[in-house]
Amino acid sequence: MKIPKIKLIPQPETEEAKNAVGYEWNEVAGTRHFLGGQPDELSESEYPNCSVCSNKMTFYAQIDSIGDNYDIADCMVIHNFVCFDCNTVTAQLTQTRA
């Protein structure tokens, strides 16, 4: 199953949250959040198999690092996968170009 790409745009609601979003040195990192579509720099052949039923999992979401103060391992993104057969989820960190 493939989910259509849906861009996610952060909307910080407090001054503290607004200050947490973004990078001083990079305008791309921190903006690569979306549901569905194709994950950045990861092919379908690299999608994990479900740990319960062994079926190929569906890419569900990509969540980017938040900003300078909450950076994940040098601007990595979190790729989230779901098995729609048994509702198992998994996530992996991936280094992408920012």
C-alpha positions in Angstrom: 0.0 0.0 0.0 1.3 3.5 -0.8 0.0 6.6 1.0 -0.1 9.9 -1.0 2.4 12.5 0.2 0.9 15.0 2.7 3.3 17.8 3.7 3.4 18.7 7.4 4.1 22.3 8.5 5.1 22.9 12.1 3.0 25.5 13.9 4.6 26.3 17.2 2.1 27.8 19.6 4.4 29.3 22.3 7.4 31.6 22.2 9.5 28.7 23.6 8.3 26.4 20.8 8.9 29.1 18.1 12.5 29.5 19.3 13.0 25.7 19.2 12.2 25.4 15.5 14.8 25.8 12.7 18.5 26.0 12.2 20.8 29.0 12.1 23.1 27.4 9.5 20.6 25.4 7.3 17.3 26.4 5.8 16.3 22.9 4.7 16.9 20.9 7.9 13.8 21.0 10.1 11.4 21.4 7.2 11.3 17.8 5.8 8.2 16.5 7.7 5.5 14.7 5.8 3.1 11.8 5.8 3.1 9.1 3.0 4.8 9.5 -0.3 8.4 8.3 -0.7 10.9 8.9 2.2 13.9 11.0 1.4 16.9 8.9 0.2 15.3 5.5 1.0 14.1 3.1 -1.6 11.2 0.7 -1.2 13.7 -2.2 -1.2 15.1 -0.7 2.0 11.7 -0.7 3.8 11.7 -3.0 6.8 9.8 -6.2 7.1 7.3 -6.5 9.9 8.7 -8.2 13.0 5.4 -10.0 13.6 4.2 -11.3 10.2 7.4 -10.6 8.0 5.4 -8.6 5.4 7.0 -5.6 3.8 5.9 -2.5 5.9 4.3 0.7 4.5 6.1 4.0 4.8 3.9 6.2 6.9 5.8 9.4 7.9 9.0 11.2 7.9 9.8 13.5 10.9 12.7 15.8 10.6 15.0 17.1 13.3 13.4 20.1 15.0 16.2 22.6 15.2 19.6 23.5 16.6 18.7 22.6 20.2 16.8 19.4 19.4 19.0 18.0 16.5 18.9 14.3 15.9 22.4 13.0 15.2 23.4 15.7 12.7 20.1 16.5 11.1 18.8 12.9 10.7 15.1 12.2 10.0 12.9 9.6 11.6 11.2 7.3 9.1 8.1 5.6 10.5 6.6 2.4 9.0 3.4 0.5 9.7 2.2 -3.0 8.9 -1.5 -2.6 8.0 -1.9 -6.4 8.3 -1.1 -6.6 12.0 -0.8 -3.0 13.1 2.9 -3.2 14.0 5.0 0.0 13.8 8.7 0.6 13.6 10.9 3.7 13.2 14.5 4.1 11.9 16.9 7.0 11.8 18.2 7.9 8.3 20.8 10.5 7.3 19.5 12.6 4.5 21.0 15.6 2.7 20.0 18.9 4.2 
